[in-house]
């Protein structure tokens, strides 16, 4: 396998007319020949603009028909590329564009308002392009691409994503891994896992139901296309539509978050019964702990095809469990396939079996948080072991269980949300004296964002309470993406703070989880 190359161009000779990806709602298809030609032209465009391997581009797009083509174009050119959430505000997106050092920015008419706002606030960008239309400051992307040659780029090398993972400081941080410096098509560790563990091959039909700007959907789509399979891209997730697509396309492989399973299970039995899911051989889930009852029901429905992994954008380790092992160890996220697990207590010592502590991986992988050496250093022990900041324990068989998320990270619908951002915004509202934001149990989303506010003046009655809660939620959404904002607000005369000023958020969070009869996400 080491001498074989895996990328879209490697499949053109034998499988050029095979569909590399299809857009679910429109049926628009892109073959491997078309994908390779698009990627070549886009790579030539980047080179014509003066970009060289190691330079940076960014794009902010919905699940657009050109999304994967743009990614491969940047990859062919040996660039770092940053996919930015299409749900971010101009301030949030502008910060990422500036922080990553993007020389080129690509967006779409769907994000025209955001694009217009970004133009004056991102002076480091040298070239701006837009799909489907243009606004001031942006050139038509497809015209620029069409003017480029379609032949292979000389000496093409592998590019690399640099995706952003939010931090407790309230500003996201780019996870940067060194470029491999190898010819285009040389497989990486993730490809070997996806091909070897999940069986990705030329026979694979992969359903991608999530936004492509997230790490797992983006990376898995690329690995399936390295293998020569077909990707079915859902523009937006809908539970019944996902089931319909599985049957229509004969989907063999898909990756989901637990919220998607919940929504499928909540469909009426007669609706679920309309669709044939027997083609599915591998249903992977990650990004959030899956409630034990939900996973049991999915295995009963789809069979023992569920596979779970625990990993992060940082790529420092990889734990995995199949359905059989999970049924024998309910709630586990698996055993390590990449890296050696270490559970470290507050005293810095390794914990015994069954005792919780911070989860560290011992591996050869190295990463850094871009422009944040302090956060990078905080992720490592002196031994070189690194952590994603999660808390968990290992059982006597070596299976890992996650019990908490460091720094109160909220996972809502598979999206990581750090409450400090919302707290920073709400603190500035004139009616707020103090505020705590954290996750509370939600049967659909896993967790939902809750704010508990100490107001300057307590509302006089229920109507005033409701009005203030609505006002605060709206205020937060003016400054942050809605997924980061509270869905509900409660009011208290005083929040629990230490005399030093430290907020005892744990007391509040434990109270809400206990009231729901739960102590962890997997209860």
C-alpha positions in Angstrom: 0.0 0.0 0.0 2.9 2.3 0.7 3.7 2.7 -3.0 0.1 3.3 -4.1 -1.3 6.8 -4.3 -4.7 7.7 -2.9 -6.4 10.8 -4.2 -9.1 11.7 -6.8 -6.6 11.8 -9.7 -5.5 8.2 -9.0 -9.0 7.0 -9.9 -9.5 8.8 -13.2 -7.9 6.2 -15.4 -10.1 3.3 -14.2 -13.0 5.1 -12.6 -13.2 8.5 -14.2 -16.9 8.3 -14.8 -17.8 7.1 -11.3 -19.5 9.6 -9.1 -17.1 11.1 -6.5 -20.0 13.0 -4.8 -23.6 13.8 -5.3 -25.6 16.6 -3.7 -28.6 15.0 -1.9 -31.3 17.6 -2.6 -30.6 18.4 -6.2 -29.0 15.2 -7.4 -26.1 17.2 -8.9 -23.1 14.8 -9.4 -19.4 15.3 -9.8 -17.4 12.4 -11.3 -13.8 11.6 -10.4 -12.7 13.0 -13.7 -14.5 16.2 -13.0 -13.3 16.4 -9.4 -9.7 15.9 -10.5 -10.0 18.5 -13.2 -11.6 21.0 -10.8 -8.9 20.4 -8.2 -6.1 20.9 -10.7 -7.6 24.1 -12.0 -8.1 25.4 -8.4 -4.5 24.4 -7.5 -3.2 26.3 -10.5 -5.3 29.3 -9.5 -3.7 29.4 -6.1 -0.2 29.0 -7.6 -1.0 31.8 -10.1 -1.8 34.1 -7.1 1.7 33.4 -5.6 0.7 30.8 -3.0 3.2 28.1 -2.3 3.1 25.0 -0.1 2.6 26.0 3.5 0.6 29.2 2.6 -2.9 29.6 3.8 -6.4 29.9 2.4 -9.8 30.0 4.1 -13.4 29.5 2.9 -16.7 30.1 4.5 -19.4 28.1 2.7 -22.6 26.2 3.2 -22.6 22.6 2.0 -22.1 23.9 -1.5 -21.6 21.8 -4.7 -18.1 23.2 -5.0 -17.1 22.7 -1.3 -15.2 19.4 -1.7 -13.7 20.5 -5.0 -12.2 23.6 -3.3 -10.8 21.5 -0.5 -9.1 19.2 -2.9 -7.8 22.1 -4.9 -6.1 23.5 -1.8 -4.9 20.1 -0.9 -3.4 19.5 -4.3 -1.6 22.9 -4.0 0.0 21.8 -0.7 -1.7 24.6 1.3 -3.1 24.9 4.8 -6.8 25.4 4.5 -9.3 26.5 7.1 -13.0 25.8 6.7 -15.0 28.4 8.7 -18.5 27.7 10.0 -21.2 29.4 7.9 -23.1 30.1 11.1 -20.6 32.5 12.6 -21.0 36.3 12.9 -18.8 38.6 11.0 -16.7 39.3 14.1 -16.2 35.6 14.8 -15.4 34.7 11.2 -13.1 37.8 10.7 -11.1 36.8 13.8 -10.4 33.3 12.3 -9.5 34.7 8.8 -7.0 37.1 10.4 -5.7 34.6 12.9 -5.0 31.8 10.4 -3.2 34.3 8.1 -5.3 33.4 5.0 -4.1 35.1 1.8 -7.2 33.9 -0.1 -10.8 33.9 1.1 -13.6 32.1 -0.8 -17.3 32.4 0.1 -20.7 32.2 -1.7 -23.7 34.4 -2.5 -25.5 32.6 0.4 -23.1 34.4 2.7 -23.1 37.7 0.8 -23.9 39.8 3.9 -21.1 38.2 5.8 -18.7 38.6 2.9 -19.4 42.3 2.7 -18.8 42.7 6.4 -15.5 40.8 6.2 -14.0 42.8 3.4 -12.9 45.8 5.4 -12.1 43.9 8.6 -9.6 41.3 7.1 -6.8 43.4 5.6 -4.4 40.5 5.4 -6.5 38.8 2.6 -5.0 39.4 -0.8 -7.6 37.8 -3.0 -11.4 37.3 -2.4 -13.7 35.1 -4.4 -17.4 34.3 -4.4 -19.5 31.5 -5.8 -22.9 32.1 -7.5 -22.7 35.9 -7.5 -20.3 38.7 -6.4 -20.4 41.7 -4.1 -17.9 44.6 -3.9 -14.4 43.4 -3.2 -15.0 39.8 -4.5 -14.2 38.2 -7.9 -16.3 35.5 -9.5 -14.6 32.3 -8.4 -15.7 30.0 -11.2 -14.5 32.5 -13.9 -11.0 32.5 -12.3 -11.0 28.7 -12.1 -12.1 28.3 -15.7 -9.1 30.4 -16.9 -6.6 27.9 -15.4 -5.1 24.8 -17.1 -6.5 21.4 -16.1 -3.2 19.5 -16.3 -1.5 18.1 -13.1 0.4 20.6 -11.0 4.1 19.8 -11.2 5.6 18.4 -8.0 2.2 18.4 -6.2 2.5 17.7 -2.4 -0.1 16.9 0.3 -1.8 19.9 1.9 -3.3 20.0 5.4 -6.4 21.3 7.1 -6.0 23.8 9.9 -9.4 23.8 11.7 -10.4 25.8 14.7 -11.4 24.4 18.0 -12.9 26.8 20.6 -11.1 27.4 23.9 -12.0 28.4 27.4 -10.7 31.9 26.7 -13.7 32.5 24.4 -11.7 32.7 21.2 -11.3 29.7 18.9 -7.8 28.4 18.3 -6.4 26.8 15.1 -5.1 23.3 15.5 -1.9 23.3 13.4 0.0 20.1 12.5 3.2 20.2 10.4 2.8 19.5 6.7 4.0 16.0 5.9 6.0 17.1 2.9 5.1 14.0 0.9 3.9 13.7 -2.7 0.1 14.1 -3.3 -1.7 10.9 -2.7 0.6 9.4 0.0 -1.9 8.1 2.6 -1.9 9.3 6.2 -2.9 7.6 9.4 -6.5 8.6 9.2 -6.9 7.0 5.7 -5.4 3.8 7.0 -7.9 3.8 9.9 -10.9 4.7 7.6 -9.9 2.1 5.0 -8.7 -0.6 7.4 -11.2 -0.2 10.3 -14.3 0.9 8.4 -13.6 -0.7 5.1 -13.7 2.4 2.9 -13.1 1.2 -0.7 -14.3 1.7 -4.3 -17.5 0.0 -3.3 -18.3 2.5 -0.5 -21.3 4.8 -0.6 -20.8 7.3 2.2 -23.6 9.5 3.6 -22.3 12.8 5.0 -25.3 14.4 6.9 -23.4 17.2 8.7 -21.9 20.6 7.9 -18.7 20.0 5.9 -16.8 22.7 7.8 -16.6 20.4 10.9 -13.5 18.3 11.2 -14.9 14.8 11.1 -17.3 15.2 8.1 -14.6 17.0 6.1 -11.9 14.6 6.8 -14.0 11.4 6.3 -15.3 12.7 3.0 -11.8 13.1 1.8 -10.7 9.7 3.0 -13.6 8.0 1.2 -12.6 9.8 -2.0 -9.0 8.8 -1.5 -10.4 5.2 -1.5 -12.5 5.9 -4.6 -16.0 5.7 -3.0 -19.0 7.9 -3.6 -20.0 10.6 -1.1 -23.7 11.6 -0.7 -23.7 15.2 0.7 -26.8 16.3 2.6 -27.2 20.1 2.4 -29.1 20.0 5.7 -29.9 17.1 8.0 -33.4 15.8 8.2 -34.1 12.5 9.9 -36.5 11.0 7.4 -34.6 12.3 4.4 -31.4 10.6 5.7 -33.3 7.3 5.9 -34.7 7.9 2.3 -31.2 8.6 1.0 -29.8 5.4 2.6 -32.3 3.3 0.7 -32.1 5.3 -2.6 -28.3 5.3 -2.9 -27.6 2.0 -1.1 -25.5 3.8 1.5 -23.0 1.4 3.1 -21.2 3.8 5.4 -22.1 7.0 7.3 -21.0 9.1 10.2 -23.5 10.7 12.6 -23.8 12.4 15.9 -26.1 11.1 18.6 -28.7 13.9 18.1 -29.3 12.5 14.6 -30.0 9.0 16.1 -32.4 10.6 18.5 -34.3 12.3 15.8 -34.5 9.1 13.7 -35.7 7.1 16.7 -38.4 9.7 17.3 -39.9 9.3 13.9 -43.2 7.4 14.0 -42.8 3.6 13.6 -44.7 3.6 10.3 -42.3 6.3 8.9 -39.2 4.4 10.0 -40.7 1.2 8.4 -40.9 2.8 5.0 -37.1 2.8 4.4 -34.6 0.0 3.8 -31.4 0.5 5.9 -30.1 -3.0 5.3 -27.3 -1.7 3.0 -25.6 0.0 6.0 -22.5 -1.9 7.0 -20.8 0.8 9.1 -22.5 3.6 11.0 -19.9 5.7 12.8 -20.7 8.1 15.6 -18.5 10.5 17.5 -18.4 14.2 18.6 -20.7 13.7 21.7 -21.4 10.8 24.1 -24.4 8.8 23.0 -26.9 8.0 25.7 -26.9 4.2 26.5 -30.6 3.8 25.7 -30.3 5.6 22.4 -27.4 3.4 21.3 -29.1 0.2 22.3 -32.2 1.1 20.3 -30.1 2.0 17.2 -28.3 -1.4 17.4 -31.6 -3.1 17.8 -32.9 -1.3 14.7 -29.8 -1.2 12.4 -28.0 -4.2 13.7 -24.4 -4.4 15.2 -23.1 -1.9 12.6 -22.5 1.0 15.0 -18.9 2.0 15.5 -17.8 4.7 17.9 -14.6 6.6 18.2 -13.1 9.2 20.5 -10.6 11.6 19.0 -10.1 15.3 18.4 -9.2 17.8 15.8 -5.7 17.7 17.4 -5.2 14.1 16.1 -3.2 13.1 19.2 -5.0 9.8 19.7 -7.8 7.6 18.6 -10.0 5.3 20.7 -12.5 2.9 19.1 -15.3 0.4 19.9 -17.5 -1.7 17.8 -21.1 -2.7 18.7 -20.1 -6.1 20.2 -17.5 -4.5 22.5 -19.8 -1.7 23.4 -22.7 -4.0 24.4 -20.2 -5.8 26.7 -19.0 -2.4 28.1 -22.1 0.0 27.8 -21.1 3.6 27.7 -17.5 3.1 26.7 -15.8 5.1 23.9 -13.4 2.3 23.3 -9.8 1.3 23.6 -6.9 3.2 22.0 -5.8 2.3 18.5 -3.5 5.3 18.2 -1.7 6.4 21.3 -1.4 5.0 24.8 -4.0 6.1 27.4 -3.0 7.7 30.7 -5.5 8.9 33.3 -3.8 11.6 35.4 -5.2 12.9 38.7 -5.0 16.4 40.1 -1.8 15.4 41.8 -0.1 14.6 38.5 0.0 10.9 39.1 -1.6 8.1 37.1 -4.9 7.0 38.4 -5.8 3.4 39.3 -8.4 1.5 37.3 -11.9 3.0 37.7 -10.7 6.3 39.1 -11.4 9.4 37.0 -8.8 11.9 35.9 -7.7 13.9 32.9 -7.4 11.8 29.8 -3.9 12.0 28.1 -2.6 10.3 25.0 1.1 9.2 24.7 1.8 9.2 21.0 4.2 10.5 18.3 1.6 13.0 17.0 2.4 16.7 17.7 0.1 19.7 17.4 0.0 23.3 18.4 -2.7 25.9 18.9 -1.9 28.6 16.4 -0.8 31.8 18.0 -1.4 30.5 21.5 1.8 28.9 23.0 0.2 29.1 26.5 -2.7 26.9 25.4 -0.4 24.6 23.6 1.8 24.1 26.6 -1.2 23.5 28.8 -2.2 20.6 26.6 1.1 18.7 27.3 2.7 17.1 30.2 6.5 17.2 30.6 6.6 13.6 29.3 5.1 14.8 26.0 1.7 13.3 26.6 -1.2 15.5 25.4 -4.8 15.9 26.3 -8.0 17.2 24.7 -9.1 18.3 28.1 -11.5 15.5 28.8 -12.0 13.7 32.1 -12.6 9.9 32.2 -11.6 6.6 33.6 -10.5 3.2 32.3 -12.0 -0.1 33.4 -10.2 -3.4 34.1 -10.4 -4.3 30.4 -8.8 -1.1 29.2 -12.0 0.5 27.9 -12.2 4.3 28.3 -15.3 6.0 29.7 -15.7 9.8 29.5 -17.3 11.3 32.6 -17.0 15.1 32.0 -15.7 17.8 29.8 -13.0 20.0 31.0 -13.8 23.7 31.4 -17.5 23.0 31.1 -17.5 22.6 27.4 -21.1 22.0 26.1 -21.8 19.5 23.3 -25.1 20.4 21.8 -26.2 18.5 18.7 -22.6 17.3 18.2 -21.3 20.9 18.2 -18.7 21.9 20.8 -19.7 25.1 22.6 -17.6 26.9 25.2 -19.8 28.9 27.6 -17.2 31.6 28.2 -18.1 33.3 24.9 -21.7 33.7 25.9 -20.8 34.8 29.4 -18.5 37.5 28.0 -21.3 38.8 25.9 -24.1 38.7 28.5 -21.9 40.3 31.1 -21.9 43.4 29.1 -25.7 43.8 29.0 -26.8 46.6 31.3 -29.4 44.5 33.1 -26.9 41.8 34.0 -24.9 41.9 37.3 -23.5 38.4 37.0 -24.0 35.3 34.7 -23.1 31.7 34.4 -23.5 29.7 31.3 -23.4 25.9 31.1 -25.0 22.8 29.6 -28.1 21.1 30.9 -29.5 17.8 29.7 -31.6 17.7 26.5 -33.1 14.5 25.2 -32.8 15.7 21.6 -29.5 17.7 21.5 -27.6 15.9 24.3 -27.2 19.2 26.1 -28.6 22.7 25.6 -27.1 26.0 26.6 -28.5 27.4 29.8 -27.8 30.9 31.3 -28.4 31.7 35.0 -28.3 35.4 35.5 -28.1 37.6 38.6 -29.9 40.7 37.3 -29.2 44.3 38.4 -32.9 44.3 39.5 -35.0 41.2 39.8 -38.0 41.3 37.4 -41.2 42.4 39.0 -43.4 39.5 37.7 -43.6 36.6 35.4 -44.2 38.7 32.3 -41.2 40.9 33.1 -39.1 37.8 33.7 -40.1 36.3 30.4 -39.4 39.6 28.6 -35.9 40.0 30.1 -35.0 36.4 29.2 -36.1 36.9 25.6 -34.1 40.2 25.5 -30.9 38.5 26.8 -31.2 35.7 24.3 -31.7 38.1 21.4 -28.8 40.2 22.6 -26.5 37.2 22.7 -27.5 36.2 19.2 -26.6 39.7 17.9 -23.0 38.9 18.8 -22.6 35.2 18.5 -23.8 32.3 16.4 -27.1 31.0 17.8 -25.7 27.6 18.7 -23.5 29.3 21.2 -26.3 31.3 22.8 -28.6 30.2 25.7 -31.9 28.6 24.8 -33.3 29.6 28.2 -32.4 31.9 31.0 -33.1 31.6 34.7 -32.8 34.4 37.3 -31.3 34.3 40.8 -30.7 36.9 43.5 -27.1 35.9 43.7 -24.7 33.5 42.1 -22.3 31.3 44.1 -18.9 32.9 44.0 -15.8 32.5 46.2 -14.6 35.6 48.0 -11.7 35.6 45.6 -14.2 36.1 42.8 -14.2 32.5 41.4 -17.6 31.4 40.2 -18.6 28.0 41.5 -20.3 27.0 38.3 -20.1 23.3 39.2 -22.6 23.9 42.0 -25.1 25.3 39.6 -24.5 22.7 36.9 -24.7 19.8 39.4 -28.0 21.2 40.6 -29.6 21.2 37.2 -28.3 17.8 36.2 -29.4 16.3 39.5 -32.9 17.8 39.0 -33.0 16.0 35.7 -32.0 12.7 37.4 -28.7 12.6 35.7 -25.0 13.0 36.6 -23.3 12.5 33.2 -24.1 12.7 29.5 -24.4 8.9 29.2 -26.9 8.4 32.1 
